[in-house]
Amino acid sequence: MIILDTGATRALADGHKTLNLLAANMAHTPGDLLRIPALCLMQAESEDASAGDRVLAFSSVVVDDLTTVSSVAVGTMIRDGYGGPDTCHALYCALPRAEFTGMSILLTTREEAYPPGVVTVDIDSPGMLGFH
C-alpha cells in the first residue's frame, strides 16, 4: 500500500513530476492505488484551495476515511505526542492492518516526522521510482 501524507499530497496537486508519473502508471494497473488519509487531504486543501480537486482527479487516488475506530487511534497518537492530526492519520494508515497485506510505504516530504519502523520515502529522494 502506498500512502501520501500532506506534503506528498500537496506535491501531487502541484504537479510533482515523479508523483504524477506514479499516479498515471498506477491508473493502468488494476488494484494499485495511492491512498491519501482523509486528514492529510483536509490539511492539504486548507493550505491550498482546490488541492483536493486536483489530486482526486487521478483515478488511482483513493481517500482513507477516518472511521470510528481510526478516529480513536489517531486521537490517542495525537495525545501521545506523535504529531498533528494529519501526521497521525498518515501514521495510522501506515501501520499493519488486516485488510492490507504486505508492507506499507509512506511517501512524504518530512521523513523525520515519523517514528523509526515506519517505511518512509522522501518524494525528492534520488532513488524514488528508480530515477537517479
C-alpha positions as CSV (number, residue, x, y, z in Angstrom):
1,M,0.0,0.0,0.0
2,I,1.4,3.4,-0.9
3,I,0.2,6.3,1.3
4,L,0.7,10.0,0.6
5,D,0.9,12.4,3.6
6,T,0.0,16.1,3.5
7,G,3.3,17.1,1.9
8,A,3.2,14.4,-0.8
9,T,-0.5,15.2,-1.4
10,R,0.3,18.9,-1.9
11,A,3.2,18.0,-4.2
12,L,1.0,15.7,-6.3
13,A,-1.6,18.6,-6.6
14,D,1.2,21.0,-7.6
15,G,2.4,18.7,-10.4
16,H,5.4,16.9,-8.8
17,K,6.8,15.1,-11.8
18,T,7.6,11.8,-10.2
19,L,4.4,11.6,-8.2
20,N,2.3,12.4,-11.3
21,L,4.1,9.7,-13.2
22,L,3.5,7.3,-10.3
23,A,-0.3,8.2,-10.2
24,A,-0.6,7.9,-14.0
25,N,1.2,4.5,-14.0
26,M,-0.9,3.2,-11.2
27,A,-4.1,4.1,-13.1
28,H,-3.1,1.4,-15.7
29,T,-2.6,-1.3,-13.1
30,P,-5.8,-2.8,-11.6
31,G,-5.8,-2.8,-7.8
32,D,-2.9,-0.4,-7.4
33,L,-4.0,2.7,-5.6
34,L,-2.5,5.7,-3.9
35,R,-4.1,6.2,-0.5
36,I,-4.5,9.6,1.0
37,P,-5.6,9.8,4.6
38,A,-8.6,12.0,5.0
39,L,-7.0,14.3,7.4
40,C,-4.0,14.8,5.1
41,L,-6.4,15.7,2.3
42,M,-8.2,18.1,4.6
43,Q,-4.9,19.7,5.6
44,A,-3.7,20.0,2.0
45,E,-7.0,21.6,1.0
46,S,-6.8,24.1,3.9
47,E,-3.3,25.2,2.8
48,D,-4.1,25.3,-1.0
49,A,-7.5,25.9,-2.4
50,S,-8.6,23.1,-4.9
51,A,-5.6,20.9,-4.0
52,G,-8.2,18.2,-3.1
53,D,-9.9,18.5,-6.5
54,R,-6.6,18.2,-8.3
55,V,-5.5,15.0,-6.5
56,L,-8.9,13.4,-6.6
57,A,-8.9,13.9,-10.4
58,F,-6.4,11.0,-10.6
59,S,-8.3,7.7,-11.0
60,S,-5.6,5.9,-8.9
61,V,-6.2,8.1,-5.8
62,V,-8.5,7.0,-3.0
63,V,-9.1,8.5,0.4
64,D,-8.6,6.5,3.5
65,D,-11.6,7.6,5.6
66,L,-11.5,8.5,9.3
67,T,-13.7,5.8,10.8
68,T,-14.9,5.4,14.3
69,V,-12.0,3.0,15.2
70,S,-9.3,5.0,13.4
71,S,-10.5,8.3,15.0
72,V,-9.9,6.8,18.4
73,A,-6.5,5.5,17.4
74,V,-5.5,8.8,15.7
75,G,-6.7,10.8,18.7
76,T,-4.5,8.6,21.0
77,M,-1.5,9.1,18.8
78,I,-2.0,12.9,18.9
79,R,-2.4,12.8,22.7
80,D,0.8,10.7,23.0
81,G,2.8,13.3,21.0
82,Y,3.3,11.6,17.6
83,G,2.3,14.8,15.8
84,G,-0.7,16.7,14.5
85,P,-3.9,15.2,13.2
86,D,-2.7,14.8,9.6
87,T,0.6,13.2,10.6
88,C,-1.1,10.8,13.0
89,H,-3.7,9.8,10.4
90,A,-0.9,9.0,7.9
91,L,1.0,7.1,10.6
92,Y,-2.2,5.1,11.4
93,C,-2.7,4.3,7.7
94,A,0.9,3.0,7.5
95,L,0.5,0.6,10.4
96,P,-0.3,-3.1,9.6
97,R,-4.0,-3.7,9.1
98,A,-6.0,-6.8,8.5
99,E,-7.4,-5.6,5.2
100,F,-4.0,-5.0,3.6
101,T,-1.2,-7.5,3.2
102,G,2.4,-6.6,2.6
103,M,4.4,-3.5,3.5
104,S,3.0,0.0,3.5
105,I,5.2,2.8,2.1
106,L,4.6,6.3,3.3
107,L,5.5,9.0,0.7
108,T,6.4,12.2,2.4
109,T,8.3,15.5,2.4
110,R,9.2,15.1,6.1
111,E,10.6,11.7,6.9
112,E,11.7,12.9,10.3
113,A,8.1,13.4,11.3
114,Y,7.6,9.7,11.6
115,P,9.0,7.2,14.2
116,P,11.5,4.5,13.4
117,G,10.0,1.4,12.0
118,V,7.7,3.2,9.6
119,V,8.8,2.8,6.0
120,T,9.0,6.4,4.6
121,V,10.3,7.6,1.3
122,D,11.1,11.2,0.6
123,I,9.4,12.2,-2.6
124,D,12.5,14.1,-3.7
125,S,15.0,11.3,-3.0
126,P,17.2,10.4,-5.9
127,G,16.0,6.7,-5.9
128,M,12.3,7.5,-6.0
129,L,10.8,5.2,-8.7
130,G,14.3,4.2,-9.8
131,F,15.3,7.7,-11.1
132,H,18.9,8.7,-10.2
